[in-house]
Amino acid sequence: MKRLLFILFLSFSLSQDYSLSFDGVDDYIKINYPNSSYPDAFNDFDNEISIQFWINFSEHCYSHQKGCLLVDKGEHYVDANREVAFSFYTHHDADQLTFLVKTENGDIGADLFNYSSYVDLDKWYLFTGVYDGSSVKLYIDGELMAESPHTGTIVTLSEPVYIANSLYTNTTKHFN
């Protein structure tokens, strides 16, 4: 059975208890912001952001020529030039894991090539993406795996945050 387990810890309370289950067909999470409770929750970054989540792969996404869109705040349509504030994803055509951040100076990703040699199947890992105003960093289990210099203020978008969502139905793996 193919599965991709995903747990995301958000740093604010939604004041309700939730349990999520993915069937591998078309399930995903969409967090619409701004809203009255958290008007700037995903737009008030200035020049710093950290995204952290636990993940367990039952297979590496690229092995079926499918990428995994893990966490993404960007325009939700298929276009290589779509606007994006940040994105954590695997590539559909390469053994590569990327944490990408876009500022007024452009978009830069911290790229971990051959990520499958660092991420065993059926094992939990803590993935962390950090942008500190001077570089984009990608960590696995607290170990710095990739870093790229980058400066500027993160772009502001009205788009929601998507977790485990597919932009490219032919090239993106759904969570299960």
N, C-alpha and C positions, 0 to 999 in steps of 0.2 A: 504494500500500500504506500503510495506517495503521500508525503505530508510535509508541511512546513509549519512548525509551531512558532508562535510569535506572542510575546508579552511586552506591552509598552507601559511604562510607568510615567504618567503625566504629573507635573509638579503642582497641580492644583486639584481640588476636589470638585467632582461633578454633583455632589450631594445625593448620589444614588449609587446602588450596588449593581454591577453588571457582570455578566458572564458571556463570553463570546465563543462561538464555535464556527469554524470554517469548513465547508464541504468540498473545497477544491474546484468548484464550478464557477462561481461568480460572486463570492462573498468578499466584502471589504469594509473598512471603517471610513466614514467621511465626517470630519469635524468642521462644522460651519462656524466661521467667525468673520466678522465681529458679531457679537450678540450682546444683549443688555447686561448679562451677568459678567462677561469677560470681554469688554469691547476691544481691547488691544492684545489679547492673549497670544496671537501668532503674528503680530506686526510690530511689536514694541521691542525689537531686538537691538537697534542701533548697530553696534559693531561686535556683538558677542552672541553666541548660541551654543548650546550643548544638547545633543539628542542621544539618549541612551536606552537600550532595550535588550532583553534576553531573546535568543533565537536558537532553534534546533533544526538543522536541515536533515531531511531523510534522503535527499539527493541534491547534488549541485545543479543549480538552475541551468547553467550553460550546456550541460550534458545533453539536453534535449533541444538546444538552440532556443531556449527561452530564458528571459531575464526575470529577476524578482524585484519589483518596485516595493521597497520596504516601507519607507516614510517619504512623503513628497508634498511640498507646498508649491504648486505651480498650476499653470493653465492646464485644463483637462481635455486635451485633444491631441491627436497624433500630428506632430510637426517637430522636426529637429530644432526649429528656432523658437519653440514655445517659451514663454516667460516662466521662470522658476525662481523662487527665493532660496530653497534648499531641497536636496533630494539625497536619499540613501538608497542605493540600488546595486544589483548585479547586472552585468551586461548580457545580452542575449547571444552575442557572437564571440565572446571571449571569457576566459577564466579570470574575471576582474570584478572587484568590489570597489565602489566609489561612494564617497561622501562629498557632495558638491554644494557650494555656496555661491550665490550671485550677489555682487555689490555693484555700485555705480562704476566700478573699474572692470567689470566683466565677471564671468563665471569661471571658477577654478575648482577642481576636484582633487581630493587626496585619493590616489588610486593604489589599491593593493592588487598587483598582478599575481596570477597563480594562487588566488585565495583558497582554492581547494586543498592546497598543500598545508595550509594553516588551520583549516576548519574541517575537522573530522565529521563524518555523518553520525547522526543519532547521539549527539553530545551537545549540551547546552553551552552557549557562549554569550558573553556580555559584549555587545557592540556599542561603541561610543563614537560620535562625531562631534568635533569641537571646532568652532571658529572663534578666535580670540582677538580679532582685529588686525592680526599680523600674519596669521597662517591658518590653513585648514588642516585638521588632523583627524586621523582614523585610528582608533584603538580596538584591540580585541583582548578581552580579559585584562584590561588595564595596561597592556603593552602597546606602545606606539608602533604602528605598522606602516603608516604612510603619512607624509606631510608635504604640503605645498605652500609656498609663501603667497599671501593674498592680503590686501588691505581694502578698507572702505566700509561704508555703511550698507548693511543688508537691504536689498530692495524690498519695498512694501507692495504687497499684492492683496487683493480682496479675495483671492481664491481660498477654498478650504484646504485643510490638511487631510491627505489621504494616507491610509495605512493598508498595505496589502492590496493595492488596487492595480488594475491593468489598464494601460493606455493602448497597448498594442495586443489585440486579442490573439494574434498569430505568433507573437514573439514574447509574451509575458506569461509566466506561470502563476496560477492562482494558488492561494494558501489552502492547505488542508490539514 
